[in-house]
Amino acid sequence: GELVRPQGGKGQGQSQQQHFGGTQGKAWHNLDGPDSPVAIKILPLAASFDKDEQLQLAKLPAQIRLVQMLEKKLHKSLENVDALLGCPLHLFQPGLLEEEEFTRDAASHK
């Protein structure tokens, strides 16, 4: 996955929205609040047709777990990776999970 600084400076990343393949993105699970210094860009990788980018997405959970384990082992703390552990995930709009969206999308593909 990609780590990015939210555009527009500190505190503005949560409301930032971008379009990927006709799907608008939004920050999810932002445990750090509006001042999060980074975000993990999942939607751009998931929407990509590039196999290398899709592979990056598949490796992301293991990479985050590895970083967490190394930090705990070497520094006995997760303070150095705190921004990563609480940062938002750049995903799709929550409204896409509503039933009407699924049925409308399915009907348009017939």
C-alpha positions in Angstrom: 0.0 0.0 0.0 1.0 3.6 -0.3 1.3 6.0 2.5 0.5 9.6 1.6 0.2 12.9 3.3 -3.4 14.1 3.0 -3.4 17.0 0.5 -4.2 20.4 1.8 -2.2 20.1 4.9 -2.7 18.9 8.4 -6.3 18.3 9.4 -7.8 18.3 6.0 -7.1 14.7 4.9 -10.3 13.2 6.4 -12.7 15.1 4.2 -10.5 14.8 1.1 -12.3 12.8 -1.7 -10.8 11.5 -5.0 -12.3 9.6 -7.9 -10.9 6.2 -9.0 -12.5 4.3 -11.9 -15.8 6.1 -11.4 -15.7 5.4 -7.6 -15.2 8.3 -5.2 -12.9 7.6 -2.3 -13.1 8.5 1.4 -11.0 8.1 4.5 -12.2 5.3 6.8 -11.2 4.3 10.4 -9.2 7.4 11.1 -8.2 6.7 14.7 -5.9 9.7 14.8 -8.7 12.2 14.1 -8.5 15.2 11.8 -4.8 15.7 12.4 -3.6 12.4 10.9 -0.3 13.0 9.1 -0.7 10.0 6.7 -3.3 7.8 5.0 -3.0 4.3 3.5 -4.2 4.5 -0.1 -6.2 1.2 -0.7 -8.8 2.3 -3.2 -6.3 3.4 -5.9 -4.5 0.1 -5.6 -7.7 -1.9 -5.6 -9.1 0.0 -8.6 -5.8 -0.4 -10.6 -5.4 -2.7 -13.6 -1.7 -2.8 -12.9 -0.8 -6.3 -11.5 2.1 -4.9 -9.6 -0.1 -2.4 -7.8 -2.6 -5.2 -7.0 0.2 -7.3 -5.6 1.2 -4.4 -3.3 -2.3 -4.4 -1.9 -2.1 -8.2 -1.3 1.2 -7.7 0.6 0.1 -4.8 2.7 -1.3 -6.6 5.8 1.9 -8.8 6.2 4.1 -5.7 5.8 2.2 -3.8 8.5 2.4 -6.8 10.8 6.1 -7.1 10.1 6.8 -3.5 10.9 4.8 -3.8 14.1 6.6 -6.9 15.2 10.1 -5.4 14.5 9.3 -2.2 16.3 8.1 -4.1 19.4 11.2 -6.4 19.3 13.8 -3.7 18.6 12.4 -0.7 20.5 9.9 -2.3 22.9 7.4 0.3 21.7 5.2 1.2 18.8 5.8 4.9 19.3 7.8 5.2 16.0 5.0 3.8 13.9 2.1 5.3 15.8 1.0 7.4 12.8 0.7 4.3 10.7 -1.3 2.3 13.2 -4.0 4.9 13.6 -4.1 6.5 10.2 -7.1 6.4 7.9 -7.6 3.9 5.1 -8.5 5.5 1.8 -11.5 3.4 0.6 -14.7 3.8 -1.3 -17.7 5.8 -0.2 -19.8 4.1 2.6 -23.0 4.6 0.5 -21.8 1.9 -1.9 -22.6 -0.6 0.8 -26.3 0.2 0.7 -28.5 -2.4 -1.0 -29.8 0.0 -3.6 -26.2 0.5 -4.9 -25.7 -3.2 -5.4 -29.0 -3.8 -7.2 -28.5 -0.7 -9.4 -24.9 -1.7 -10.3 -26.0 -5.3 -11.1 -28.8 -4.1 -13.3 -26.4 -1.8 -15.3 -24.2 -4.8 -16.1 -26.9 -6.9 -17.6 
